[in-house]
Amino acid sequence: MDKFAEQLVKKQDSTKDTMKRACVIILAVTVTVISLVMVVMGFALAIILPVCAGWGAWYFLKMLNIEYEYSCTNGILDIDKIMGQAKRKQLLSIEVKKFTAYGKAGTCPEEEQEDDSVTTFSALGFSLMGENDDAEEYYAEFEHPEYGKCCLYFNPNSNFREALEPFLSREMKIKLNKH
């Protein structure tokens, strides 16, 4: 019987995301004002610019709404990035048994070391799948065939962790039980 679990989390907006939204709105308003001035000056085709600017702003703002879908099927962790509830991109796929480190973020001394050769994946957010969410920030380190040494930060809730942790290697389960 297949073991399957999934969780959907919405990315928390950063200051950078807020600045992107503000710039898009300012740009759309500026294009609209300039095109209206052009229409008054006799350029009738400039009336199309506000429509294009409005549609472009709407599309870009929609794509800034990012969600992450975690799914674990028989020990394979897949993380997808969903932009604007329309465009899906696979962020990562890895076998859980290949984790070399796993636990709550901030609990592992290896995590404190800065290493430029590590590829970091951040799929942090708040859960969209329930009010009594107990999701905490976790990390996982592993070797990936395409990206090399990697570190993943994510927010699995207790149901997702229960589905994920049986597939950890024996050494990882021992380390996990010590914490």
C-alpha positions in Angstrom: 0.0 0.0 0.0 1.3 3.4 -1.0 2.1 5.9 1.8 1.1 9.4 0.7 0.9 12.8 2.4 0.7 16.3 1.1 0.7 19.8 2.6 0.1 23.2 1.0 1.8 26.3 2.4 1.6 29.9 1.3 4.9 31.8 1.1 5.2 34.6 3.7 5.6 38.0 2.0 9.0 39.6 2.5 9.9 43.3 2.3 11.3 42.5 -1.2 7.8 41.2 -2.3 6.1 44.3 -0.9 8.5 46.5 -2.8 7.9 44.6 -6.0 4.2 45.0 -5.6 4.6 48.8 -5.0 6.9 49.2 -8.0 4.4 47.4 -10.3 1.5 49.6 -9.1 3.5 52.8 -9.5 4.7 51.8 -13.0 1.1 51.0 -14.1 -0.2 54.3 -12.7 2.6 56.2 -14.4 2.0 54.5 -17.8 -1.7 55.3 -17.4 -1.1 59.0 -16.7 1.4 59.3 -19.5 -0.9 57.6 -22.0 -3.8 59.9 -21.0 -1.6 62.9 -21.6 -0.7 61.5 -25.0 -4.4 61.0 -25.9 -5.1 64.7 -25.0 -2.2 65.6 -27.3 -3.8 63.7 -30.2 -2.3 60.3 -30.1 -5.5 58.2 -30.0 -3.8 54.9 -30.0 -2.2 55.7 -26.7 -5.5 54.7 -25.1 -4.4 51.1 -25.4 -1.4 51.6 -23.1 -3.5 51.8 -19.8 -5.2 48.6 -20.7 -1.9 46.8 -21.4 -0.4 48.3 -18.2 -3.4 47.2 -16.1 -3.3 43.7 -17.5 0.4 43.4 -17.0 0.2 44.7 -13.4 -2.6 42.3 -12.6 -0.7 39.3 -14.1 2.6 40.2 -12.3 0.8 40.8 -9.0 -1.0 37.5 -9.4 2.3 35.7 -10.0 3.8 37.1 -6.8 1.3 35.0 -4.8 3.4 31.9 -4.2 2.5 28.6 -2.6 4.6 25.5 -2.0 3.1 22.0 -2.1 5.0 19.3 -0.2 4.2 15.7 -1.1 5.7 12.5 0.1 5.0 9.3 -1.7 6.6 6.1 -0.5 9.7 8.0 0.8 10.1 10.5 -2.1 9.8 14.1 -1.1 8.6 16.4 -3.8 8.3 20.2 -3.4 6.5 22.2 -6.0 6.3 26.0 -6.3 2.9 27.2 -7.4 2.7 30.8 -8.7 -0.6 32.6 -9.0 -2.5 29.4 -8.4 -1.8 28.7 -12.1 1.8 28.0 -12.9 3.5 25.0 -11.3 7.3 24.4 -11.2 8.9 21.4 -9.6 11.4 22.8 -7.1 12.9 19.6 -5.7 12.5 15.8 -5.6 14.6 13.7 -3.3 14.5 10.4 -1.5 14.0 10.9 2.2 16.5 8.1 3.0 19.3 10.3 1.4 18.9 12.9 4.1 22.3 13.4 5.9 20.7 15.8 8.5 17.1 16.5 9.5 15.4 18.3 12.3 14.0 21.5 13.7 15.8 24.5 12.3 18.2 26.0 14.8 18.8 22.7 16.7 21.8 21.3 14.8 25.4 22.6 15.1 26.2 21.7 11.5 23.6 24.2 10.4 25.4 27.2 11.8 28.3 26.7 9.4 28.2 28.9 6.3 29.3 27.1 3.2 29.2 28.7 -0.2 29.1 25.3 -2.0 25.6 24.4 -0.5 22.5 25.0 -2.6 19.7 26.3 -0.3 16.1 25.7 -1.0 13.6 27.7 1.0 9.9 26.5 0.9 8.8 28.3 4.0 5.3 29.6 4.6 2.1 29.2 6.6 -0.2 26.2 6.2 -3.4 26.5 4.1 -4.7 23.2 5.2 -6.1 23.8 8.7 -6.6 26.1 11.6 -4.9 23.9 14.2 -1.6 23.9 12.4 1.5 22.8 14.3 4.0 23.4 11.4 7.4 24.4 12.6 10.5 25.3 10.6 12.5 22.1 9.7 15.7 21.6 7.7 17.1 18.7 5.7 20.5 18.3 4.3 21.3 15.9 1.5 23.4 15.3 -1.7 21.4 15.8 -4.8 22.6 14.4 -8.2 21.9 17.7 -10.0 22.5 20.4 -7.3 25.2 18.8 -5.2 25.2 19.4 -1.5 21.8 20.9 -0.6 19.9 22.3 2.4 16.1 22.5 2.4 14.1 24.7 4.8 10.4 23.9 5.0 7.4 23.9 7.4 5.9 20.4 7.7 3.0 19.9 10.1 2.8 16.9 12.3 0.8 14.8 9.8 3.4 15.4 7.1 6.3 14.7 9.5 4.6 11.4 10.5 4.5 10.4 6.8 8.0 11.5 6.1 10.0 10.3 9.2 9.5 6.5 8.7 11.5 6.7 5.5 14.5 8.3 7.1 17.7 6.2 7.3 18.3 4.4 10.5 21.1 6.8 11.5 18.8 9.8 11.0 16.0 8.2 13.1 18.5 7.7 15.9 19.7 11.3 15.7 16.1 12.5 15.6 15.1 10.6 18.7 18.1 12.1 20.6 16.7 15.7 20.1 
